[in-house]
């Protein structure tokens, strides 16, 4: 169990003590995808979903999700986040919406879980807002793209196309 820091000597779950760690700039970027029927994607683009502006509401949900990660993931620490950005891209070829979240803080532990939670909350909100017209949507491809800061340094997922800045 040495490699798993969230277990004590008896193999029981614990919250890692980060008190002795130094404060560093930390950032994480995550992505995910919501696949849907082409008609659903068209309704989102044209504002035809009756519940309202799908991406605007999903953006707020992603921000709220990142801020409350410690309340839903048992071993996460509450963090003072300094920035949360969400971006959405239409993928007409795959009939999907891609979501990217970037989360930042100055802290003693990383923000990977906050970025992943932001993407997940945004994806779930897209589903919730569109389920009346498309219950076959699939949420997937949720993954960490990049993280920096802390003792373990930088992680970057190789082989994925970077988004052009809009």
DSSP file (Angstrom, degrees, kcal/mol; ACC not computed):
  #  RESIDUE AA STRUCTURE BP1 BP2  ACC     N-H-->O    O-->H-N    N-H-->O    O-->H-N    TCO  KAPPA ALPHA  PHI   PSI    X-CA   Y-CA   Z-CA
    1    1 A X    >         0   0    0      0, 0.0     3,-1.2     0, 0.0     6,-0.2   0.000 360.0 360.0 360.0   2.2    0.0    0.0    0.0
    2    2 A X  T 3   +     0   0    0      1,-0.3     5,-0.1     3,-0.0     7,-0.0   0.839 360.0  52.9 -57.6 -35.4    3.1    2.3    0.0
    3    3 A X  T 3  S+     0   0    0      1,-0.1     2,-0.8     2,-0.1    -1,-0.3   0.682  96.7  73.7 -76.5 -17.2    2.3    3.7   -3.4
    4    4 A X    X   -     0   0    0     -3,-1.2     3,-1.2     1,-0.1    -1,-0.1  -0.843  61.1-172.6-102.5 104.2   -1.3    4.6   -2.4
    5    5 A X  T 3  S+     0   0    0     -2,-0.8    -1,-0.1     1,-0.3    -2,-0.1   0.618  77.0  70.0 -73.6 -12.0   -1.1    7.7   -0.1
    6    6 A X  T 3  S+     0   0    0     10,-0.1     8,-2.0     7,-0.1     2,-0.4   0.205  88.6  76.8 -92.7  17.5   -4.8    7.6    0.7
    7    7 A X  B <   -A   13   0A   0     -3,-1.2     6,-0.2    -6,-0.2     2,-0.1  -0.978  70.0-142.7-125.1 141.1   -4.4    4.4    2.8
    8    8 A X    >   -     0   0    0      4,-2.7     3,-2.1    -2,-0.4    -4,-0.1  -0.210  45.1 -80.2 -86.8-174.0   -3.0    4.1    6.3
    9    9 A X  T 3  S+     0   0    0      1,-0.3    -1,-0.1     2,-0.1    -7,-0.0   0.749 132.3  51.2 -60.8 -25.0   -0.9    1.2    7.7
   10   10 A X  T 3  S-     0   0    0      2,-0.1    -1,-0.3     3,-0.0     3,-0.1   0.374 121.2-106.2 -93.4   4.0   -4.0   -0.9    8.2
   11   11 A X  S <  S+     0   0    0     -3,-2.1     2,-0.3     1,-0.3    -2,-0.1   0.627  74.6 139.4  82.5  12.8   -5.2   -0.3    4.6
   12   12 A X        -     0   0    0      1,-0.1    -4,-2.7     0, 0.0    -1,-0.3  -0.642  59.4 -98.9 -91.7 149.4   -8.0    2.1    5.7
   13   13 A X  B     +A    7   0A   0     -2,-0.3     2,-0.3    -6,-0.2    -6,-0.2  -0.325  48.2 169.3 -64.9 144.5   -8.8    5.2    3.8
   14   14 A X        -     0   0    0     -8,-2.0     2,-0.6    -6,-0.1    61,-0.0  -0.981  38.5-110.4-150.5 158.8   -7.4    8.5    5.1
   15   15 A X        -     0   0    0     -2,-0.3    61,-0.1    61,-0.0    -9,-0.1  -0.841  44.4-115.4 -91.3 126.0   -7.0   12.1    3.9
   16   16 A X        -     0   0    0     -2,-0.6     2,-0.7    59,-0.3   -10,-0.1  -0.341  21.8-123.2 -64.7 137.3   -3.4   12.8    3.2
   17   17 A X        +     0   0    0      1,-0.1     3,-0.3    -2,-0.0    -1,-0.1  -0.749  33.2 173.2 -82.5 112.6   -1.7   15.4    5.5
   18   18 A X    >   +     0   0    0     -2,-0.7     3,-1.4     1,-0.2    -1,-0.1   0.242  44.2 112.0-102.5  11.7   -0.4   18.1    3.2
   19   19 A X  T 3  S+     0   0    0      1,-0.3    -1,-0.2     3,-0.0    -2,-0.0   0.814  77.2  46.8 -57.1 -35.9    0.6   20.4    6.1
   20   20 A X  T 3  S+     0   0    0     -3,-0.3    -1,-0.3     2,-0.1     2,-0.1   0.546  91.5 102.9 -86.0  -7.0    4.4   20.1    5.5
   21   21 A X  S <  S-     0   0    0     -3,-1.4     2,-0.2     1,-0.1    88,-0.1  -0.419  74.6-113.4 -77.1 152.2    4.2   20.7    1.7
   22   22 A X        -     0   0    0     -2,-0.1     2,-0.4    86,-0.1    85,-0.1  -0.506  27.5-108.2 -82.4 153.1    5.1   24.0    0.2
   23   23 A X        +     0   0    0     -2,-0.2     2,-0.3    83,-0.1    85,-0.2  -0.683  48.5 166.3 -79.5 128.6    2.7   26.3   -1.5
   24   24 A X  E     -B  107   0B   0     83,-2.5    83,-2.2    -2,-0.4     2,-0.3  -0.935  44.9 -91.1-136.8 162.0    3.2   26.3   -5.3
   25   25 A X  E     -B  106   0B   0     -2,-0.3     2,-0.4    81,-0.2    81,-0.2  -0.602  50.4-172.0 -68.1 129.7    1.3   27.5   -8.4
   26   26 A X  E     +B  105   0B   0     79,-3.0    79,-2.2    -2,-0.3     2,-0.3  -0.981  12.0 172.4-131.6 142.0   -0.8   24.6   -9.6
   27   27 A X  E     -BC 104 148B   0    121,-1.8   121,-2.5    -2,-0.4     2,-0.3  -0.997   6.0-175.2-147.6 143.9   -2.9   24.2  -12.7
   28   28 A X  E     -BC 103 147B   0     75,-2.2    75,-2.7    -2,-0.3     2,-0.4  -0.995   7.1-161.7-140.6 147.4   -4.7   21.3  -14.3
   29   29 A X  E     +BC 102 146B   0    117,-2.8   116,-3.2    -2,-0.3   117,-1.8  -0.998  14.2 177.4-130.4 130.4   -6.6   21.0  -17.6
   30   30 A X  E     -BC 101 144B   0     71,-2.3    71,-2.5    -2,-0.4     2,-0.3  -0.903   8.3-160.7-130.7 158.3   -9.1   18.2  -18.3
   31   31 A X  E     +BC 100 143B   0    112,-2.4   112,-2.6    -2,-0.3     2,-0.3  -0.946  11.1 168.6-136.5 158.7  -11.4   17.3  -21.2
   32   32 A X  E     -B   99   0B   0     67,-1.9    67,-3.1    -2,-0.3     2,-0.4  -0.958  19.7-134.8-158.4 171.0  -14.5   15.3  -21.8
   33   33 A X  E     -BC  98 140B   0    107,-3.0   107,-2.9    -2,-0.3     2,-0.5  -0.987   2.6-155.4-137.5 141.3  -17.1   14.8  -24.6
   34   34 A X  E     -BC  97 139B   0     63,-2.5    63,-2.1    -2,-0.4     2,-0.3  -0.974  18.3-157.7-115.2 115.9  -20.9   14.5  -24.8
   35   35 A X  E     +BC  96 138B   0    103,-3.1   103,-2.0    -2,-0.5     2,-0.3  -0.731  23.8 157.7 -92.8 141.4  -22.0   12.5  -27.9
   36   36 A X        -     0   0    0     59,-2.9     2,-0.1    -2,-0.3    99,-0.0  -0.929  45.6 -71.0-153.5 171.9  -25.5   13.2  -29.1
   37   37 A X    >>  -     0   0    0     -2,-0.3     4,-2.1     1,-0.1     3,-0.5  -0.416  46.4-117.6 -66.4 146.8  -27.8   12.9  -32.1
   38   38 A X  H 3> S+     0   0    0      1,-0.2     4,-2.2     2,-0.2     5,-0.1   0.850 116.2  56.7 -55.4 -34.4  -27.1   15.5  -34.8
   39   39 A X  H 3> S+     0   0    0      2,-0.2     4,-2.2     1,-0.2    -1,-0.2   0.878 105.6  50.3 -65.7 -37.3  -30.6   17.0  -34.3
   40   40 A X  H <> S+     0   0    0     -3,-0.5     4,-2.3     2,-0.2    -2,-0.2   0.928 109.4  50.3 -66.1 -45.2  -29.7   17.6  -30.6
   41   41 A X  H  X S+     0   0    0     -4,-2.1     4,-2.4     1,-0.2    -2,-0.2   0.910 110.3  51.0 -58.8 -42.3  -26.5   19.3  -31.5
   42   42 A X  H  X S+     0   0    0     -4,-2.2     4,-2.1     1,-0.2     6,-0.2   0.902 108.3  51.5 -62.6 -41.9  -28.3   21.5  -33.9
   43   43 A X  H  X>S+     0   0    0     -4,-2.2     5,-3.0     2,-0.2     6,-0.6   0.893 110.0  49.5 -62.8 -39.5  -30.9   22.4  -31.3
   44   44 A X  H ><5S+     0   0    0     -4,-2.3     3,-1.0     3,-0.2    -2,-0.2   0.941 111.4  49.0 -63.7 -46.6  -28.1   23.4  -28.9
   45   45 A X  H 3<5S+     0   0    0     -4,-2.4    -2,-0.2     1,-0.2    -1,-0.2   0.853 116.2  42.0 -61.6 -36.4  -26.4   25.5  -31.5
   46   46 A X  H 3<5S-     0   0    0     -4,-2.1    -1,-0.2    -5,-0.2    -2,-0.2   0.394 113.5-111.1 -96.1   3.6  -29.6   27.4  -32.5
   47   47 A X  T <<5S+     0   0    0     -3,-1.0    -3,-0.2    -4,-0.6    -4,-0.1   0.769  74.1 136.0  75.8  25.1  -30.9   27.9  -28.9
   48   48 A X      < +     0   0    0     -5,-3.0     2,-0.5    -6,-0.2    -4,-0.2   0.383  29.8 108.9 -90.2   4.4  -33.8   25.4  -29.5
   49   49 A X    >   -     0   0    0     -6,-0.6     3,-1.8     3,-0.2    81,-0.1  -0.720  66.1-142.0 -82.9 125.1  -33.5   23.6  -26.2
   50   50 A X  T 3  S+     0   0    0     -2,-0.5    -1,-0.1     1,-0.3     3,-0.1   0.754  94.9  63.6 -61.9 -27.4  -36.5   24.6  -24.0
   51   51 A X  T 3  S-     0   0    0     78,-0.4     2,-0.3     1,-0.2    -1,-0.3   0.652 111.6-111.1 -75.1 -12.8  -34.6   24.7  -20.8
   52   52 A X    <   +     0   0    0     -3,-1.8     2,-1.0    77,-0.1    -3,-0.2  -0.840  67.9   1.0 125.4-160.5  -32.4   27.6  -22.1
   53   53 A X     >  -     0   0    0     -2,-0.3     4,-2.3     1,-0.2     5,-0.3  -0.570  59.4-164.5 -73.9 101.4  -28.8   28.3  -23.1
   54   54 A X  H  > S+     0   0    0     -2,-1.0     4,-2.4     1,-0.2    -1,-0.2   0.897  83.1  44.1 -59.4 -47.6  -27.2   24.8  -22.7
   55   55 A X  H  > S+     0   0    0      2,-0.2     4,-2.1     1,-0.2    -1,-0.2   0.855 111.7  52.9 -72.5 -33.2  -23.6   25.9  -22.8
   56   56 A X  H  > S+     0   0    0      2,-0.2     4,-1.8     1,-0.2    -1,-0.2   0.935 113.9  42.8 -65.1 -44.9  -24.1   28.9  -20.5
   57   57 A X  H  X S+     0   0    0     -4,-2.3     4,-2.4     1,-0.2    -2,-0.2   0.903 113.8  52.2 -67.7 -40.0  -25.7   26.8  -17.8
   58   58 A X  H  X S+     0   0    0     -4,-2.4     4,-2.4    -5,-0.3    -1,-0.2   0.859 106.2  54.7 -64.2 -35.1  -23.2   24.0  -18.3
   59   59 A X  H  X S+     0   0    0     -4,-2.1     4,-2.1     2,-0.2    -1,-0.2   0.931 109.5  46.0 -63.7 -45.4  -20.4   26.5  -17.8
   60   60 A X  H  X S+     0   0    0     -4,-1.8     4,-2.7     1,-0.2    -2,-0.2   0.906 111.7  52.6 -64.0 -40.7  -21.8   27.6  -14.5
   61   61 A X  H  X S+     0   0    0     -4,-2.4     4,-2.7     1,-0.2    -2,-0.2   0.899 108.3  51.0 -62.3 -40.2  -22.3   24.0  -13.4
   62   62 A X  H  X S+     0   0    0     -4,-2.4     4,-2.3     2,-0.2    -1,-0.2   0.909 110.7  48.1 -63.5 -42.1  -18.7   23.2  -14.3
   63   63 A X  H  X S+     0   0    0     -4,-2.1     4,-2.1     2,-0.2    -2,-0.2   0.934 113.4  47.2 -63.0 -46.4  -17.4   26.2  -12.2
   64   64 A X  H  X S+     0   0    0     -4,-2.7     4,-1.4     1,-0.2    -2,-0.2   0.895 110.4  53.7 -62.8 -39.3  -19.6   25.1   -9.3
   65   65 A X  H  < S+     0   0    0     -4,-2.7     3,-0.3     1,-0.2     4,-0.3   0.923 108.4  48.6 -61.5 -45.0  -18.5   21.5   -9.6
   66   66 A X  H >< S+     0   0    0     -4,-2.3     3,-1.1     1,-0.2     4,-0.3   0.919 111.2  50.6 -60.6 -43.6  -14.8   22.5   -9.4
   67   67 A X  H 3< S+     0   0    0     -4,-2.1    -1,-0.2     1,-0.2     3,-0.2   0.767 116.7  40.3 -66.4 -25.6  -15.5   24.7   -6.3
   68   68 A X  T >X S+     0   0    0     -4,-1.4     3,-1.8    -3,-0.3     4,-0.7   0.190  76.1 115.3-110.9  15.9  -17.3   21.9   -4.5
   69   69 A X  H X> S+     0   0    0     -3,-1.1     4,-2.3     1,-0.3     3,-1.6   0.891  72.7  59.5 -53.4 -43.5  -15.1   19.0   -5.4
   70   70 A X  H 34 S+     0   0    0      1,-0.3    -1,-0.3    -4,-0.3     6,-0.2   0.717 100.7  57.8 -61.0 -20.1  -14.0   18.4   -1.8
   71   71 A X  H <4 S+     0   0    0     -3,-1.8    -1,-0.3     1,-0.1    -2,-0.2   0.671 117.2  29.5 -84.1 -17.2  -17.7   17.9   -0.9
   72   72 A X  H << S+     0   0    0     -3,-1.6     2,-0.6    -4,-0.7    -2,-0.2   0.613 110.6  63.9-118.5 -16.9  -18.3   15.0   -3.3
   73   73 A X  S >< S-     0   0    0     -4,-2.3     3,-1.9    -5,-0.2    -1,-0.2  -0.936  79.1-145.4-108.5 110.0  -14.9   13.3   -3.6
   74   74 A X  T 3  S+     0   0    0     -2,-0.6    -1,-0.1     1,-0.3   -59,-0.0   0.742  89.1  39.4 -53.5 -38.3  -14.1   12.0   -0.1
   75   75 A X  T 3  S+     0   0    0      2,-0.1   -59,-0.3   -60,-0.0    -1,-0.3   0.328  87.8 113.1 -99.9  10.0  -10.4   12.4    0.1
   76   76 A X    <   -     0   0    0     -3,-1.9     2,-0.2    -7,-0.2    -3,-0.0  -0.588  63.2-128.9 -81.1 142.7  -10.1   15.8   -1.6
   77   77 A X        -     0   0    0     -2,-0.3     2,-0.4     1,-0.1    -7,-0.2  -0.602  26.4-105.5 -84.1 147.8   -8.9   18.8    0.3
   78   78 A X        -     0   0    0     -2,-0.2     2,-0.3    -8,-0.1   -10,-0.1  -0.619  46.9-164.3 -69.4 131.2  -10.9   22.1    0.2
   79   79 A X        -     0   0    0     -2,-0.4     2,-1.1   -12,-0.2    -9,-0.1  -0.899  27.7-127.8-122.5 147.9   -8.9   24.4   -1.9
   80   80 A X        -     0   0    0     -2,-0.3    26,-0.6    26,-0.2     2,-0.2  -0.797  36.7-154.7 -90.2  95.0   -8.9   28.2   -2.5
   81   81 A X  E     -D  105   0B   0     -2,-1.1    24,-0.3    24,-0.1     3,-0.1  -0.492  15.8-166.8 -75.6 139.5   -9.2   28.2   -6.3
   82   82 A X  E    S+     0   0B   0     22,-2.5     2,-0.3     1,-0.3    23,-0.2   0.588  70.2   9.2-101.4 -14.3   -7.8   31.2   -8.1
   83   83 A X  E     -D  104   0B   0     21,-1.4    21,-2.6     2,-0.0     2,-0.4  -0.924  50.6-176.7-167.2 140.9   -9.3   30.5  -11.5
   84   84 A X  E     +D  103   0B   0     -2,-0.3     2,-0.4    19,-0.2    19,-0.2  -0.967  12.6 176.9-140.4 122.0  -11.7   28.3  -13.3
   85   85 A X  E     -D  102   0B   0     17,-2.7    17,-2.7    -2,-0.4     2,-0.4  -0.986   7.3-168.7-126.2 137.2  -12.3   28.4  -17.1
   86   86 A X  E     -D  101   0B   0     -2,-0.4     2,-0.3    15,-0.2    15,-0.2  -0.971   4.6-174.5-122.7 142.5  -14.5   26.2  -19.2
   87   87 A X  E     -D  100   0B   0     13,-2.6    13,-2.7    -2,-0.4     2,-0.4  -0.977   7.4-155.8-134.4 147.6  -14.5   26.1  -22.9
   88   88 A X  E     -D   99   0B   0     -2,-0.3     2,-0.4    11,-0.2    11,-0.2  -0.951   5.4-169.4-126.1 143.8  -16.8   24.2  -25.3
   89   89 A X  E     -D   98   0B   0      9,-2.3     9,-3.1    -2,-0.4     2,-0.4  -1.000  19.6-132.8-132.7 133.9  -16.2   23.0  -28.9
   90   90 A X  E     -D   97   0B   0     -2,-0.4     2,-0.5     7,-0.2     7,-0.2  -0.703  14.1-164.4 -81.1 135.0  -18.7   21.6  -31.4
   91   91 A X  E  >> +D   96   0B   0      5,-3.0     5,-2.0    -2,-0.4     4,-0.7  -0.846  10.2 177.5-119.7  91.4  -17.5   18.5  -33.2
   92   92 A X  T  45S+     0   0    0     -2,-0.5     3,-0.4     1,-0.2    -1,-0.1   0.843  77.0  58.8 -65.5 -34.7  -19.9   18.1  -36.1
   93   93 A X  T  45S+     0   0    0      1,-0.2    -1,-0.2    -3,-0.1    -2,-0.0   0.891 118.2  30.3 -62.9 -39.8  -18.2   15.1  -37.5
   94   94 A X  T  45S-     0   0    0     -3,-0.3   -58,-0.3     2,-0.1    -1,-0.2   0.402 107.0-123.8 -98.0   2.0  -18.7   13.1  -34.2
   95   95 A X  T  <5S+     0   0    0     -4,-0.7   -59,-2.9    -3,-0.4     2,-0.3   0.980  70.4 120.3  50.1  64.4  -22.0   14.9  -33.4
   96   96 A X  E   < -BD  35  91B   0     -5,-2.0    -5,-3.0   -61,-0.2     2,-0.5  -0.938  63.5-128.4-149.2 164.5  -20.5   15.9  -30.0
   97   97 A X  E     -BD  34  90B   0    -63,-2.1   -63,-2.5    -2,-0.3     2,-0.4  -0.995  24.3-151.0-118.2 125.9  -19.6   18.8  -27.7
   98   98 A X  E     -BD  33  89B   0     -9,-3.1    -9,-2.3    -2,-0.5     2,-0.4  -0.795  10.0-158.2 -96.0 140.1  -16.1   18.7  -26.3
   99   99 A X  E     -BD  32  88B   0    -67,-3.1   -67,-1.9    -2,-0.4     2,-0.4  -0.949   8.5-173.3-119.9 135.7  -15.6   20.3  -22.9
  100  100 A X  E     -BD  31  87B   0    -13,-2.7   -13,-2.6    -2,-0.4     2,-0.4  -0.998   2.5-169.8-130.0 133.2  -12.3   21.6  -21.5
  101  101 A X  E     -BD  30  86B   0    -71,-2.5   -71,-2.3    -2,-0.4     2,-0.4  -0.959   4.5-168.1-120.2 139.2  -11.8   22.9  -18.0
  102  102 A X  E     -BD  29  85B   0    -17,-2.7   -17,-2.7    -2,-0.4     2,-0.4  -0.996  10.4-175.1-126.0 124.9   -8.7   24.7  -16.7
  103  103 A X  E     -BD  28  84B   0    -75,-2.7   -75,-2.2    -2,-0.4     2,-0.3  -0.959   0.2-173.4-125.8 139.2   -8.4   25.2  -12.9
  104  104 A X  E     +BD  27  83B   0    -21,-2.6   -22,-2.5    -2,-0.4   -21,-1.4  -0.938  10.6 154.8-131.7 151.3   -5.7   27.1  -11.0
  105  105 A X  E     -BD  26  81B   0    -79,-2.2   -79,-3.0    -2,-0.3     2,-0.6  -0.974  40.4-124.9-159.6 167.0   -4.7   27.6   -7.4
  106  106 A X  E     +B   25   0B   0    -26,-0.6     2,-0.3    -2,-0.3   -81,-0.2  -0.961  66.8 114.0-113.5 106.8   -1.8   28.5   -5.2
  107  107 A X  E    S-B   24   0B   0    -83,-2.2   -83,-2.5    -2,-0.6    43,-0.1  -0.859  76.9 -95.0-159.4-171.5   -1.7   25.6   -2.8
  108  108 A X  S    S+     0   0    0     -2,-0.3     2,-0.3   -85,-0.2   -86,-0.1   0.446 102.5  40.1-100.7  -5.0   -0.2   22.5   -1.2
  109  109 A X  S    S-     0   0    0    -85,-0.1   -85,-0.1    41,-0.1   -83,-0.1  -0.976  88.6 -96.7-144.7 157.2   -2.1   20.0   -3.3
  110  110 A X        -     0   0    0     -2,-0.3     3,-0.2     1,-0.1     4,-0.1  -0.038  13.5-136.2 -76.1 172.9   -3.0   19.8   -7.0
  111  111 A X     >  +     0   0    0     -8,-0.2     4,-2.0     1,-0.1   -83,-0.2   0.032  66.9 114.2-117.1  23.0   -6.2   20.7   -8.8
  112  112 A X  H  > S+     0   0    0      1,-0.2     4,-2.5     2,-0.2     5,-0.2   0.930  80.1  49.1 -60.6 -45.5   -6.6   17.7  -11.1
  113  113 A X  H  > S+     0   0    0      1,-0.2     4,-2.4     2,-0.2    -1,-0.2   0.865 109.1  53.3 -64.8 -35.0   -9.7   16.5   -9.4
  114  114 A X  H  > S+     0   0    0      2,-0.2     4,-2.2     1,-0.2    -1,-0.2   0.901 110.4  46.8 -66.1 -40.6  -11.3   19.9   -9.6
  115  115 A X  H  X S+     0   0    0     -4,-2.0     4,-2.0     2,-0.2    -2,-0.2   0.917 114.2  47.2 -66.9 -43.1  -10.7   20.1  -13.3
  116  116 A X  H  X S+     0   0    0     -4,-2.5     4,-2.2     1,-0.2    -2,-0.2   0.877 112.8  49.5 -65.6 -37.7  -12.1   16.6  -13.9
  117  117 A X  H  X S+     0   0    0     -4,-2.4     4,-2.9    -5,-0.2     5,-0.2   0.882 107.5  54.7 -68.9 -38.1  -15.1   17.4  -11.7
  118  118 A X  H  X S+     0   0    0     -4,-2.2     4,-2.2     2,-0.2    -2,-0.2   0.935 110.7  45.4 -59.1 -46.9  -15.7   20.6  -13.6
  119  119 A X  H  X S+     0   0    0     -4,-2.0     4,-2.5     2,-0.2    -2,-0.2   0.923 114.0  49.6 -62.4 -44.4  -15.8   18.7  -16.9
  120  120 A X  H  X S+     0   0    0     -4,-2.2     4,-2.6     1,-0.2    -2,-0.2   0.917 111.5  47.4 -63.2 -44.6  -18.0   16.0  -15.4
  121  121 A X  H  X S+     0   0    0     -4,-2.9     4,-1.9     2,-0.2    -1,-0.2   0.897 112.9  49.3 -65.0 -40.2  -20.5   18.5  -14.0
  122  122 A X  H  X S+     0   0    0     -4,-2.2     4,-2.1    -5,-0.2    -2,-0.2   0.918 112.5  47.9 -64.0 -43.3  -20.7   20.4  -17.3
  123  123 A X  H  X S+     0   0    0     -4,-2.5     4,-2.2     1,-0.2    -2,-0.2   0.919 111.1  50.2 -64.5 -44.0  -21.2   17.2  -19.2
  124  124 A X  H  X S+     0   0    0     -4,-2.6     4,-2.7     1,-0.2    -1,-0.2   0.863 109.4  52.5 -61.9 -35.3  -24.0   16.0  -16.8
  125  125 A X  H  X S+     0   0    0     -4,-1.9     4,-2.6     2,-0.2    -1,-0.2   0.894 106.2  52.3 -69.7 -39.7  -25.7   19.4  -17.2
  126  126 A X  H  X S+     0   0    0     -4,-2.1     4,-1.4     2,-0.2    -2,-0.2   0.946 112.2  47.3 -58.1 -46.4  -25.7   19.2  -21.0
  127  127 A X  H >X S+     0   0    0     -4,-2.2     4,-1.5     1,-0.2     3,-0.5   0.949 112.1  49.4 -58.6 -49.6  -27.3   15.8  -20.5
  128  128 A X  H 3< S+     0   0    0     -4,-2.7     4,-0.3     1,-0.2     3,-0.3   0.895 112.3  47.0 -58.3 -42.5  -29.9   17.1  -18.1
  129  129 A X  H 3< S+     0   0    0     -4,-2.6   -78,-0.4     1,-0.2    -1,-0.2   0.738 122.4  34.6 -73.7 -21.8  -30.8   20.0  -20.2
  130  130 A X  H XX S+     0   0    0     -4,-1.4     3,-1.8    -3,-0.5     4,-1.4   0.448  84.1 100.3-112.7  -2.2  -31.2   17.9  -23.4
  131  131 A X  T 3< S+     0   0    0     -4,-1.5    -1,-0.1     1,-0.3    -2,-0.1   0.760  73.8  67.0 -61.8 -25.1  -32.5   14.6  -22.1
  132  132 A X  T 34 S+     0   0    0     -4,-0.3    -1,-0.3     1,-0.2     3,-0.2   0.790 114.8  29.1 -65.2 -25.8  -36.1   15.5  -23.1
  133  133 A X  T <4 S+     0   0    0     -3,-1.8    -2,-0.2     1,-0.2    -1,-0.2   0.579 134.3  24.1-108.0 -13.3  -35.1   15.4  -26.8
  134  134 A X    ><  +     0   0    0     -4,-1.4     3,-0.7    -7,-0.2    -1,-0.2  -0.664  48.4 167.4-158.1  93.6  -32.2   12.8  -26.6
  135  135 A X  T 3  S+     0   0    0      1,-0.2    -4,-0.1    -2,-0.2    -1,-0.1   0.488  75.5  73.4 -84.3  -2.8  -31.9   10.2  -23.9
  136  136 A X  T 3   +     0   0    0      2,-0.1    -1,-0.2    -5,-0.0  -101,-0.1   0.339  65.6 131.2 -93.2   6.8  -29.2    8.3  -25.9
  137  137 A X    <   -     0   0    0     -3,-0.7     2,-0.4   -10,-0.1  -101,-0.2  -0.242  45.7-148.7 -57.8 149.1  -26.5   10.9  -25.2
  138  138 A X  E     -C   35   0B   0   -103,-2.0  -103,-3.1     2,-0.0     2,-0.5  -0.989   4.2-153.3-125.7 128.7  -23.2    9.4  -24.1
  139  139 A X  E     +C   34   0B   0     -2,-0.4     2,-0.3  -105,-0.2  -105,-0.2  -0.859  40.8 124.3 -97.5 131.7  -20.8   11.1  -21.7
  140  140 A X  E     +C   33   0B   0   -107,-2.9  -107,-3.0    -2,-0.5     3,-0.1  -0.937  25.1  67.8-165.4-173.1  -17.2   10.0  -22.2
  141  141 A X  E     +     0   0B   0     -2,-0.3     2,-0.5  -109,-0.2  -110,-0.1   0.749  56.4 167.2  55.7  29.5  -13.5   10.6  -22.8
  142  142 A X  E     +     0   0B   0   -110,-0.1     2,-0.3  -109,-0.1  -110,-0.2  -0.641  16.1 146.4 -77.9 121.5  -13.1   12.4  -19.5
  143  143 A X  E     -C   31   0B   0   -112,-2.6  -112,-2.4    -2,-0.5     2,-0.4  -0.993  54.0-101.9-155.7 155.1   -9.4   12.7  -18.9
  144  144 A X  E     -C   30   0B   0     -2,-0.3  -114,-0.3  -114,-0.2     3,-0.1  -0.691  31.2-179.1 -78.4 129.3   -6.6   14.8  -17.5
  145  145 A X  E     -     0   0B   0   -116,-3.2    12,-3.1    -2,-0.4     2,-0.3   0.799  62.4 -11.2 -95.9 -38.2   -4.8   16.6  -20.3
  146  146 A X  E     -CE  29 156B   0   -117,-1.8  -117,-2.8    10,-0.2    -1,-0.4  -0.988  53.5-177.4-162.9 147.5   -2.2   18.5  -18.3
  147  147 A X  E     -CE  28 155B   0      8,-2.3     8,-2.6    -2,-0.3     2,-0.3  -0.984   6.5-176.3-149.6 149.5   -1.1   19.4  -14.8
  148  148 A X  E     +C   27   0B   0   -121,-2.5  -121,-1.8    -2,-0.3     6,-0.2  -0.970  38.6  50.3-143.2 158.4    1.7   21.5  -13.4
  149  149 A X        +     0   0    0     -2,-0.3     3,-0.2     1,-0.3     4,-0.2  -0.065  67.0  62.4  99.3 159.0    3.0   22.4  -10.0
  150  150 A X  S >  S-     0   0    0   -125,-0.2     3,-1.1     1,-0.2    -1,-0.3  -0.119  98.5 -52.4  82.3 179.9    4.0   20.5   -6.9
  151  151 A X  T 3  S+     0   0    0      1,-0.3    -1,-0.2     2,-0.1    -2,-0.1   0.830 131.1  56.0 -64.3 -35.8    6.6   17.8   -6.2
  152  152 A X  T 3  S-     0   0    0      1,-0.2    -1,-0.3    -3,-0.2    -2,-0.1   0.583  95.1-157.9 -79.3  -7.2    5.6   15.6   -9.1
  153  153 A X    <   -     0   0    0     -3,-1.1     2,-0.3    -4,-0.2    -1,-0.2  -0.391  40.6  -3.8  75.4-142.5    6.0   18.4  -11.6
  154  154 A X        -     0   0    0     -6,-0.2     2,-0.4    -2,-0.1    -6,-0.2  -0.710  49.2-172.2-100.3 139.7    4.4   18.5  -15.0
  155  155 A X  E     +E  147   0B   0     -8,-2.6    -8,-2.3    -2,-0.3     2,-0.4  -0.989   7.5 178.9-122.0 137.0    2.2   15.9  -16.7
  156  156 A X  E     -E  146   0B   0     -2,-0.4     2,-0.6   -10,-0.2   -10,-0.2  -0.977  27.9-129.6-140.2 126.1    1.1   16.4  -20.3
  157  157 A X    >   -     0   0    0    -12,-3.1     3,-0.6    -2,-0.4     2,-0.1  -0.639  31.2-144.8 -76.1 115.6   -1.0   13.9  -22.3
  158  158 A X  T 3   +     0   0    0     -2,-0.6     3,-0.1     1,-0.2    -1,-0.0  -0.410  69.9  30.7 -77.9 154.0    0.8   13.3  -25.6
  159  159 A X  T 3  S+     0   0    0      1,-0.2     2,-0.4    -2,-0.1    -1,-0.2   0.556  83.7 118.3  82.1  10.2   -0.8   12.7  -28.9
  160  160 A X    <   -     0   0    0     -3,-0.6    -1,-0.2   -15,-0.1     2,-0.2  -0.906  68.1-111.4-112.1 140.1   -3.9   14.8  -28.5
  161  161 A X        -     0   0    0     -2,-0.4     2,-0.2    -3,-0.1    -3,-0.0  -0.456  30.6-131.2 -68.1 129.9   -4.7   17.7  -30.7
  162  162 A X        -     0   0    0     -2,-0.2     2,-0.2     1,-0.1    -1,-0.1  -0.550  24.0-111.5 -78.9 148.1   -4.6   21.0  -28.9
  163  163 A X        -     0   0    0     -2,-0.2     2,-0.3     1,-0.1    -1,-0.1  -0.558  27.8-118.1 -77.8 141.8   -7.5   23.4  -29.3
  164  164 A X        -     0   0    0     -2,-0.2     2,-0.2     1,-0.1    -1,-0.1  -0.598  36.6-104.7 -75.0 141.6   -6.9   26.6  -31.2
  165  165 A X              0   0    0     -2,-0.3    -1,-0.1     1,-0.1     0, 0.0  -0.483 360.0 360.0 -69.2 133.1   -7.4   29.7  -29.1
  166  166 A X              0   0    0     -2,-0.2    -1,-0.1    -3,-0.0    -2,-0.0   0.432 360.0 360.0 -98.8 360.0  -10.7   31.4  -29.9
